[in-house]
């Protein structure tokens, strides 16, 4: 009887309050026990639709974080090593996007507004002087991803490229410019082959296969 639900207890009150003969009392007790047994046993359908909290907890009793996305790590702005590329056979098929934040160059944007971008590293010339460098000539490591419609673009030299618009504490661009400005800048730099310093170093964020944010890195050398 301890497992009977409140509704079962309510239904069972009238038979208990009506006087009865010993034989009828025995029958009533048998019926009461059967009703308690049925009401105390939940059907599989009920238990399946309402799992207990213990069923959704991790084995160690800690919150289940498997479904939570891992925040993208921000690389060192002037890191001297290329960021590791995900395992991929670069000789076959379409280059993948780089999921996360890549220190790199946007090197081209095609007619479908799919951008090509490459990892870069900072090469010191002595003291604090240096320049950004991409993979060696002939290296096929590159990434492709479409620009999101709402891509965030923060420029370090203004949307027209004539003023310094960066945070001196972080060396990151601060002026918000349009998606069209970003595309135009990348295509202009790609059209001027052989001219150094035109590709702007940036932190390029890719989420779910789309480039969602481009923040230019300021330094005196330019590209």
N, C-alpha and C positions, 0 to 999 in steps of 0.2 A: 504493500500500500504506500510505501514511502515514495515510489516512483510515479504514482498517479499524478496526472496534471490537474491544475485547478478546475478545469472544465469537467474532468472525470469525477472529482470530488462533489461538485454541484449536482451532477446527475445521480449520484449514489445516495444522497441524503434522504429522499422520500421513502425508499424501501426500508431504511433503518428506523424510521419514526413510526411505521405502521405496525400495530400489534399483530403477531402471527403465531400459529401453532408451532410446536417443536419441529414437525416435519417441514412445514412451510419455511420456518426459520432456517432449517438446514439447507433447503433449496436456495433460499435467498443468500445464505453465506456462500454457497457454491457459485451462484451467479455473480456475487460481489467479487469473489476471488478471480473469476474468469475475466471480469471487466477490468479489474486492476492489472491483471497480467497483460491484457491487450493494450490498455492505455499506457502502460509503462514501457512497452517495446516499440521504439520508433521504427518506421519502415525505412528500407534503404534509400528510397527517394527523398525522404526528409533529411536524413543525415548527409546525403550527398550534396544537397542544395545549401546546407548551412554548416560548412566546416568550422571546426573549433579554431581559436587563435593558435593553439599549439601546432596545428597542422600546417600553418603558413609560416611559422618561425624557422630560423636556421637551426641546425643541430646543436649549436653551442648556445642557443637562446638569444642570439644577437639579432638585430633587425636584418631583414633580407634586403641586400643592396644589389642583387644581381641585375635588376631591371634599370638601375640608375646609370645614366651615361657618365663616363669618366671625363672630367674636364680636360681640355687640350692643354698640354704643357707649353708655356711660352719659352722659346729658345733665347739664348743670350744674344743680344743685338750684334755684338762684334765677336761672335764665336769664330774660332780659327779652324773648325772642322765642319765638313758638310754634315747635315743631318742625315741619319741613317734612312735609307729608302726601304719601304716595305718589300718583302720578297716578291719579285716579279721577273718574268722572262721578258726583258726589254726587246728582244728580237722578234717577238710574236705579238700580234694583235695591237689594240689601241692602248696607249699608255694610261694608267689608272689615275684617279685623283689622289692627292696626298691628304688624307683625313687628319685634321688637326691644324697646327700653326707652323707654317714653313717660313724660314728666313730665305727669301728668294727674289728672283726677278720675274715679272710678267714680261714675256718676250714676244707675244703675239696674241691677237684676237681675230678669229676667222669670221666669215660672213654669218655664221650661225651664233656668233658671240660666245664661242667656246674659247677659253684662254689656254695658252700654253705657258707653263711656268717651270723654272728650274731652281734648284738649291744653290745658295751662294755661301761663301765664307769670307772672313776678313783676313787679309794678308798684310802683316805689318812690314813697313819698310825701314823701321828704326824709330825708336821713341814712340810717339803717339801717331805718327804718320803712317798711312797705309791706304789700301783700297780693297774694294770687294771684288771677288773673283768667282767665276762660275766653273763648271766642270771643264776638263780639258777638251780641246778640239776633237771632234769625233765621238765624244762620250754621248751615249744615247739616253742617259738618265734625264727624264723630264716628266712632267705631269700635264694632264688635260682635264679641264672641268669647266662647265658653263658658268657664266657670271649670274648670280641670283638677281632677280628683278629688283630687289631692295638692297643690293650690295652696298655696304658702308665703305666709303672711300675718304680717308683722311690724309690730306696732302701736307708736305713739309715746306712747300714754297708757294702756297696759295694756289687757288684753282687756275690762275693764269700763269703760274710759274715765275712770278716776278718778285715775290716778297717772302720773307722767312716766317713761316707759320708752324712752329714746332715748340714743344715743351723742352726747355733747356735742362730740366731735371731728368728727362727720360730719353731725349733725342727722337721722339716720335711725333709725327705730324698731327696737327690739331684742327686744320680747316676742313670742314665737311664739304665735299664736292660731289657733283652728280656722277651717275653711272656713265653718262655720255662723255663726260670729261675724262674719266678713267680710260675708256675705250679709245678715245682720240689720242691721248698721250701715249698709250702703248703702241698703237698702230704707227704713229709718227716716228717713234724711236725705232721700230722694226723696219721702217722704210729706209732709214739712213744707215745702211750697212757700212762697217769699217770705222764708224765714229764712236769713240769710247765715251763712257760716262752717261749715255742716254737712258739706259734702262735704270729705273729707280729702285734701289734696294728697299724691301718692304717686308712686313710681317703679313703673310697671306693665310687667311683662315678659310679652311674648307670643311663644310659640314654636310653630311648626307650627299656627298658627290657634287656639291655646288659651292662656288666661292662666295662667301658671305661678307667678308671684310678684308680690306686692304689698307694697311697703315704704313705710310712711307717712313723710312729711317733717315734722319738727317745726319750728314757728316760733311766736312769741308770739301772732301774730294768729289762729292756728287754721286757718281754711280758705283 
